[in-house]
């Protein structure tokens, strides 16, 4: 006899768990920082004049730059 609780109580629907804003806020801030870093590397990183690691990052995101319409040559 395997009956689940939801099938034995008509009209029963589990309530979604409440997530406090304080728990989401650090992850949201991390996501914004990550998105800004990605935008920098794809949109502004030019290789020789870059802040981080020179030409390697430019070559890694080169096709993505053209796909998104950023000029790089």
DOBADREN-494514 format. One record per atom (N, C-alpha, C, O): residue number from 1; x, y, z. Coordinates in nm, 2 decimals. Each point is the difference from the previous one (the first is absolute). Layout:
BEGIN
REC   seq       xx       yy       zz
REC   NUM        X        Y        Z
...
This chain:
BEGIN
REC   seq       xx       yy       zz
REC     1     0.08    -0.12     0.00
REC     1    -0.08     0.12     0.00
REC     1     0.09     0.12     0.00
REC     1     0.05     0.05     0.10
REC     2    -0.04     0.01    -0.21
REC     2     0.08     0.12    -0.01
REC     2    -0.09     0.12    -0.04
REC     2    -0.02     0.02    -0.12
REC     3    -0.02     0.05     0.21
REC     3    -0.08     0.12    -0.02
REC     3     0.08     0.12     0.03
REC     3     0.06     0.00     0.11
REC     4    -0.07     0.10    -0.19
REC     4     0.07     0.12     0.03
REC     4    -0.10     0.09     0.08
REC     4    -0.12    -0.01    -0.02
REC     5     0.18     0.11     0.09
REC     5    -0.08     0.09     0.08
REC     5    -0.09     0.09    -0.09
REC     5    -0.11     0.02     0.04
REC     6     0.17     0.02    -0.15
REC     6    -0.08     0.09    -0.09
REC     6    -0.12    -0.07    -0.06
REC     6    -0.10     0.07    -0.03
REC     7     0.11    -0.20     0.01
REC     7    -0.11    -0.06    -0.07
REC     7    -0.11    -0.04     0.10
REC     7    -0.12    -0.02    -0.03
REC     8     0.15     0.01     0.16
REC     8    -0.10    -0.03     0.10
REC     8    -0.08     0.12     0.05
REC     8    -0.10    -0.02     0.06
REC     9     0.15     0.14    -0.08
REC     9    -0.07     0.12     0.04
REC     9    -0.04     0.08    -0.12
REC     9     0.08     0.05    -0.07
REC    10    -0.21    -0.05     0.04
REC    10    -0.05     0.07    -0.12
REC    10     0.03     0.15     0.02
REC    10    -0.03     0.06     0.10
REC    11     0.08     0.00    -0.21
REC    11     0.02     0.15     0.00
REC    11     0.13     0.04     0.06
REC    11     0.02     0.12     0.02
REC    12     0.06    -0.22     0.02
REC    12     0.13     0.04     0.07
REC    12     0.11     0.03    -0.11
REC    12     0.02    -0.07    -0.09
REC    13     0.04     0.19     0.11
REC    13     0.11     0.04    -0.08
REC    13     0.11     0.05     0.09
REC    13    -0.03     0.09     0.08
REC    14     0.15    -0.14    -0.10
REC    14     0.11     0.05     0.09
REC    14     0.03     0.15    -0.03
REC    14     0.00     0.04    -0.12
REC    15     0.02     0.04     0.22
REC    15     0.03     0.14    -0.01
REC    15     0.15     0.02    -0.04
REC    15     0.08    -0.08     0.06
REC    16    -0.05     0.17    -0.14
REC    16     0.14     0.03    -0.03
REC    16     0.07     0.05     0.12
REC    16    -0.05     0.07     0.08
REC    17     0.18    -0.10    -0.07
REC    17     0.08     0.05     0.11
REC    17     0.03     0.15    -0.01
REC    17     0.03     0.04    -0.11
REC    18    -0.05     0.03     0.21
REC    18     0.03     0.15     0.00
REC    18     0.15     0.02     0.01
REC    18     0.07    -0.06     0.09
REC    19    -0.01     0.13    -0.18
REC    19     0.15     0.03     0.00
REC    19     0.01     0.15     0.04
REC    19    -0.04     0.09    -0.07
REC    20     0.11    -0.07     0.18
REC    20     0.01     0.14     0.05
REC    20     0.10     0.08    -0.10
REC    20     0.09    -0.06    -0.06
REC    21    -0.12     0.19     0.05
REC    21     0.08     0.09    -0.09
REC    21     0.15     0.00     0.05
REC    21     0.09     0.01    -0.08
REC    22    -0.07    -0.02     0.21
REC    22     0.14     0.00     0.05
REC    22     0.08    -0.12    -0.05
REC    22     0.12     0.00    -0.01
REC    23    -0.19    -0.11    -0.02
REC    23     0.07    -0.12    -0.06
REC    23     0.03     0.02    -0.15
REC    23     0.09    -0.06    -0.05
REC    24    -0.17     0.13    -0.01
REC    24     0.01     0.02    -0.15
REC    24     0.09     0.11    -0.04
REC    24     0.07     0.00    -0.10
REC    25    -0.06     0.10     0.19
REC    25     0.07     0.13    -0.03
REC    25     0.15    -0.03    -0.03
REC    25     0.05     0.06    -0.10
REC    26     0.03    -0.14     0.17
REC    26     0.14    -0.02    -0.03
REC    26     0.01    -0.07    -0.14
REC    26     0.10     0.03    -0.07
REC    27    -0.19    -0.13     0.04
REC    27     0.01    -0.07    -0.13
REC    27    -0.03     0.10    -0.11
REC    27     0.06    -0.01    -0.11
REC    28    -0.16     0.10     0.13
REC    28    -0.03     0.10    -0.10
REC    28     0.12     0.09    -0.03
REC    28     0.03     0.04    -0.11
REC    29     0.03     0.01     0.22
REC    29     0.12     0.08    -0.01
REC    29     0.11    -0.07    -0.08
REC    29     0.07     0.06    -0.08
REC    30    -0.05    -0.19     0.12
REC    30     0.11    -0.08    -0.07
REC    30    -0.04    -0.01    -0.15
REC    30     0.09     0.01    -0.08
REC    31    -0.21    -0.03     0.05
REC    31    -0.04    -0.01    -0.14
REC    31     0.02     0.13    -0.08
REC    31     0.04     0.00    -0.11
REC    32    -0.06     0.11     0.17
REC    32     0.02     0.13    -0.06
REC    32     0.15     0.02    -0.02
REC    32     0.04     0.05    -0.11
REC    33     0.04    -0.08     0.20
REC    33     0.15     0.02    -0.01
REC    33     0.05    -0.10    -0.11
REC    33     0.08     0.04    -0.08
REC    34    -0.13    -0.16     0.08
REC    34     0.04    -0.09    -0.11
REC    34    -0.04     0.04    -0.14
REC    34     0.07    -0.01    -0.09
REC    35    -0.19     0.07     0.08
REC    35    -0.05     0.05    -0.13
REC    35     0.08     0.12    -0.04
REC    35     0.03     0.01    -0.12
REC    36     0.01     0.08     0.21
REC    36     0.08     0.11    -0.04
REC    36     0.14    -0.04    -0.04
REC    36     0.06     0.05    -0.09
REC    37     0.00    -0.15     0.16
REC    37     0.13    -0.05    -0.04
REC    37    -0.01    -0.06    -0.14
REC    37     0.09     0.01    -0.08
REC    38    -0.19    -0.09     0.05
REC    38    -0.02    -0.06    -0.13
REC    38    -0.02     0.11    -0.11
REC    38     0.06    -0.01    -0.10
REC    39    -0.13     0.11     0.13
REC    39    -0.02     0.11    -0.09
REC    39     0.13     0.07    -0.03
REC    39     0.03     0.04    -0.11
REC    40     0.05    -0.02     0.22
REC    40     0.14     0.06    -0.02
REC    40     0.08    -0.09    -0.10
REC    40     0.06     0.05    -0.09
REC    41    -0.05    -0.18     0.12
REC    41     0.09    -0.08    -0.08
REC    41    -0.05    -0.01    -0.14
REC    41     0.08    -0.01    -0.09
REC    42    -0.21     0.01     0.07
REC    42    -0.05    -0.02    -0.14
REC    42     0.00     0.14    -0.07
REC    42     0.03     0.00    -0.12
REC    43    -0.06     0.11     0.19
REC    43    -0.02     0.12    -0.07
REC    43     0.11     0.10     0.01
REC    43     0.02     0.08    -0.10
REC    44     0.07    -0.08     0.20
REC    44     0.10     0.10     0.01
REC    44     0.14    -0.05     0.00
REC    44     0.09     0.07    -0.02
REC    45    -0.07    -0.20     0.05
REC    45     0.13    -0.06     0.01
REC    45     0.07     0.00    -0.14
REC    45    -0.06    -0.07    -0.09
REC    46     0.17     0.13     0.07
REC    46     0.06     0.02    -0.13
REC    46     0.14    -0.07    -0.01
REC    46     0.06     0.01    -0.11
REC    47    -0.02    -0.09     0.21
REC    47     0.13    -0.07    -0.02
REC    47     0.11     0.08     0.06
REC    47     0.03    -0.01     0.12
REC    48     0.05     0.08    -0.21
REC    48     0.12     0.07     0.05
REC    48    -0.02     0.10     0.10
REC    48     0.08     0.02     0.09
REC    49    -0.20     0.05    -0.09
REC    49    -0.03     0.11     0.10
REC    49    -0.09    -0.05     0.11
REC    49    -0.06     0.08     0.07
REC    50     0.05    -0.21    -0.05
REC    50    -0.10    -0.05     0.10
REC    50     0.06     0.00     0.14
REC    50     0.11     0.02     0.02
REC    51    -0.20    -0.03     0.07
REC    51     0.03     0.00     0.14
REC    51     0.05    -0.14     0.05
REC    51     0.08    -0.01     0.09
REC    52    -0.13    -0.09    -0.16
REC    52     0.02    -0.14     0.05
REC    52     0.05    -0.09    -0.12
REC    52    -0.07     0.00    -0.10
REC    53     0.18    -0.06     0.11
REC    53     0.05    -0.11    -0.08
REC    53     0.01     0.02    -0.15
REC    53     0.02    -0.10    -0.07
REC    54    -0.01     0.22     0.03
REC    54     0.03     0.03    -0.14
REC    54    -0.08    -0.06    -0.11
REC    54    -0.12     0.00     0.01
REC    55     0.19    -0.05    -0.10
REC    55    -0.06    -0.04    -0.13
REC    55    -0.08    -0.13     0.01
REC    55    -0.09    -0.03    -0.08
REC    56     0.11    -0.06     0.18
REC    56    -0.07    -0.13     0.01
REC    56    -0.15     0.02     0.02
REC    56    -0.07    -0.08    -0.06
REC    57     0.03     0.17     0.14
REC    57    -0.14     0.02     0.03
REC    57    -0.07     0.05    -0.13
REC    57    -0.11    -0.04    -0.03
REC    58     0.18     0.13    -0.04
REC    58    -0.06     0.06    -0.12
REC    58    -0.02    -0.11    -0.11
REC    58    -0.11    -0.01    -0.06
REC    59     0.20    -0.08     0.05
REC    59    -0.02    -0.11    -0.10
REC    59    -0.10    -0.10     0.05
REC    59    -0.07    -0.06    -0.09
REC    60     0.05     0.04     0.22
REC    60    -0.10    -0.09     0.05
REC    60    -0.14     0.05    -0.03
REC    60    -0.09    -0.08    -0.03
REC    61     0.07     0.21     0.04
REC    61    -0.14     0.06    -0.02
REC    61    -0.01     0.06    -0.14
REC    61    -0.10     0.07    -0.02
REC    62     0.19    -0.09    -0.07
REC    62     0.01     0.07    -0.13
REC    62    -0.13    -0.02    -0.08
REC    62    -0.06     0.10    -0.05
REC    63     0.02    -0.23     0.03
REC    63    -0.12    -0.02    -0.08
REC    63    -0.12     0.05     0.07
REC    63    -0.10     0.04    -0.07
REC    64     0.09    -0.05     0.20
REC    64    -0.12     0.05     0.07
REC    64    -0.01     0.16    -0.02
REC    64    -0.11     0.05     0.00
REC    65     0.22     0.01    -0.01
REC    65     0.00     0.15    -0.02
REC    65    -0.07     0.03    -0.13
REC    65    -0.08     0.09    -0.01
REC    66     0.12    -0.16    -0.10
REC    66    -0.06     0.02    -0.13
REC    66    -0.15    -0.04     0.00
REC    66    -0.08     0.07    -0.06
REC    67     0.05    -0.18     0.13
REC    67    -0.14    -0.04     0.00
REC    67    -0.09     0.10     0.07
REC    67    -0.11     0.02    -0.04
REC    68     0.16     0.05     0.14
REC    68    -0.08     0.10     0.08
REC    68     0.02     0.14    -0.07
REC    68    -0.07     0.09     0.05
REC    69     0.15    -0.08    -0.15
REC    69     0.01     0.13    -0.07
REC    69     0.10     0.10     0.06
REC    69     0.00     0.11    -0.04
REC    70     0.09    -0.16     0.12
REC    70     0.11     0.08     0.05
REC    70     0.11     0.01    -0.10
REC    70     0.05    -0.11    -0.04
REC    71     0.00     0.23     0.00
REC    71     0.12     0.00    -0.09
REC    71     0.12    -0.03     0.08
REC    71     0.02     0.03     0.12
REC    72     0.08    -0.09    -0.18
REC    72     0.12    -0.03     0.06
REC    72     0.13     0.01    -0.09
REC    72     0.11    -0.04     0.05
REC    73    -0.13     0.08    -0.17
REC    73     0.12     0.00    -0.09
REC    73     0.02     0.15    -0.04
REC    73     0.10     0.03    -0.07
